[in-house]
Amino acid sequence: MRKKKIITVVTSDCSVTFLKGHFESAHASGFETVLICRGGPYSFAVSIDENTRFIDVPFSREIDILNDLVCLVSLVAIFVKEKPFIVNAGTPKASLLSITAAWLTQVPYRIYTIHGFRHESLQGFLRSLQVFMEKITCRLATHIISVSSSVSKLGVSSGFFPEQKVRVLGKGSCGVSFEKLQGIYDSAKSCDKIKFRHGIKENDFVIGFVGRIIPRKGVEELVEAVMEITRTHKHVKLLLVGDFEQAQPISRRCFNHIINDENIISVGYQRNVGMYMKAMDLFCMPSHWEGFGNALVEAAYLGLPVITSDGTGSRDAVKHDYNGTIVAVKNKQDLKNAIVHYIECPELLRAHGQNGPCWARYFEKEFINNELVDFYDSLT
């Protein structure tokens, strides 16, 4: 009997990192798999490591009408030739084009995996255009998978899809891989080196952030809150791990604070992010919205108490008053109060940190991949 074929589509090569283990799990359940995206080192590596065929389609993340039409025609041709049973598409551009192509070629099951709604940080025409594209994709999909309950609720309330059309795998996320964090617990010497390199003293209280240094990650509120805190708590440091982005720049005022304030340490992108997390006492990522806050779960796994906002996708990654605190979105005062509470209450800091690893296990990559494959099996 011929194996049923699943084609998984994402826009860019870096998005393939979210698919690790997915193809292996699908193979174990008897499916044939194909990966489509704009080619790069991650897609080539996954293709080899997980024995899945890779097809390069040169998607552009932003609007490029001519290239988008070329990609749509390519996808139609691929689907006609491959005859997939399921097309599962994630990320906005790849989803719009591949779900449309799958509908045109009558693919039986067209799954749109939503990793968040970009229109939450857009305004004017671009916001309206993004909403319009989301509605098309959701209408043409037969099923929708949301990476968090709050994203699912926003989609329903926005009229993108009915409640019965969407599902969340487990407690959410597309699976968090803890492999890169293994062994961090016993790496005190490396952690000490990081602290020494950046002038962090033994008695300093380190508030940490990991992610792109962009406005929607709540960086500006975090910087302002920490600057106010350091006026009365002289031993507090803010450690920022991530790159600035020209496409989504923070304000010049915030940038100057980060560069010039002696209590703010910006180290750029780092491969060994777990080591930098272990140099922190408290993890803060008060994003305005996310699809799902993977970094919050990684920090919890390493035993850090976490603070996030009640924004879409962020609030799903933390259990309030168990392993962290959820504050009002874009509210500097709420954020400041939560940080100070942890600084002045070491028992709470310790308790929430100890609860973190138990909470993180709900989002383990293998578990979420198995949930997805179980869903595939239910369609056969």
ZIMO-V76151 format. One record per backbone hydrogen bond with DSSP energy under -1.0 kcal/mol. NH is the residue of the N-H (numbers start at 1). CO is the residue of the C=O. If there is no record, write none. Layout:
NH_CO, NH_CO
//
This chain:
6_32, 7_86, 8_34, 9_88, 10_36, 16_13, 17_14, 18_15, 19_16, 22_19, 25_21, 26_22, 27_23, 28_24, 30_27, 31_26, 32_4, 34_6, 35_53, 36_8, 37_55, 38_11, 44_40, 45_41, 46_42, 47_43, 48_44, 49_45, 50_46, 52_47, 53_33, 55_35, 57_37, 59_57, 68_64, 69_65, 70_66, 71_67, 72_68, 73_69, 74_70, 75_71, 76_72, 77_73, 78_74, 79_75, 80_76, 81_77, 82_78, 83_79, 85_5, 86_5, 87_109, 88_7, 89_111, 90_9, 95_91, 96_92, 97_93, 98_94, 99_95, 100_96, 101_97, 102_98, 103_99, 104_100, 105_101, 106_103, 107_102, 109_85, 111_87, 112_143, 113_89, 114_145, 120_117, 121_118, 122_119, 128_124, 129_125, 130_126, 131_127, 132_128, 133_129, 134_130, 135_131, 136_132, 137_133, 138_134, 139_135, 140_136, 141_137, 142_110, 143_110, 144_165, 145_112, 146_167, 147_114, 152_148, 153_149, 154_150, 155_151, 156_152, 157_153, 158_154, 159_156, 160_155, 165_162, 166_163, 167_144, 172_169, 173_147, 176_363, 181_178, 182_179, 184_181, 187_184, 191_187, 192_188, 193_189, 194_190, 195_191, 196_192, 197_193, 198_194, 199_196, 200_195, 204_201, 205_235, 207_237, 208_282, 209_239, 211_241, 213_243, 214_212, 217_214, 218_215, 222_218, 223_219, 224_220, 225_221, 226_222, 227_223, 228_224, 229_225, 230_226, 232_229, 233_229, 236_233, 237_205, 238_263, 239_207, 240_265, 241_209, 255_251, 256_252, 257_253, 258_254, 259_255, 260_256, 261_257, 264_261, 265_238, 267_240, 273_271, 276_272, 277_273, 278_274, 280_277, 281_206, 282_206, 283_305, 284_208, 285_307, 287_285, 288_216, 290_312, 293_313, 294_292, 297_293, 298_294, 299_295, 300_296, 301_297, 302_298, 303_300, 304_299, 306_323, 307_283, 308_325, 310_327, 314_311, 315_311, 317_314, 321_324, 322_319, 323_319, 325_306, 327_308, 331_328, 335_331, 336_332, 337_333, 338_334, 339_335, 340_336, 341_337, 342_338, 343_339, 344_340, 349_345, 350_346, 351_347, 352_348, 353_349, 354_350, 355_351, 359_355, 360_356, 361_357, 362_359, 363_360, 364_361, 365_176, 368_364, 369_365, 370_366, 371_367, 372_368, 373_369, 374_370, 375_371, 376_372, 377_373, 378_374, 379_376, 380_377
//
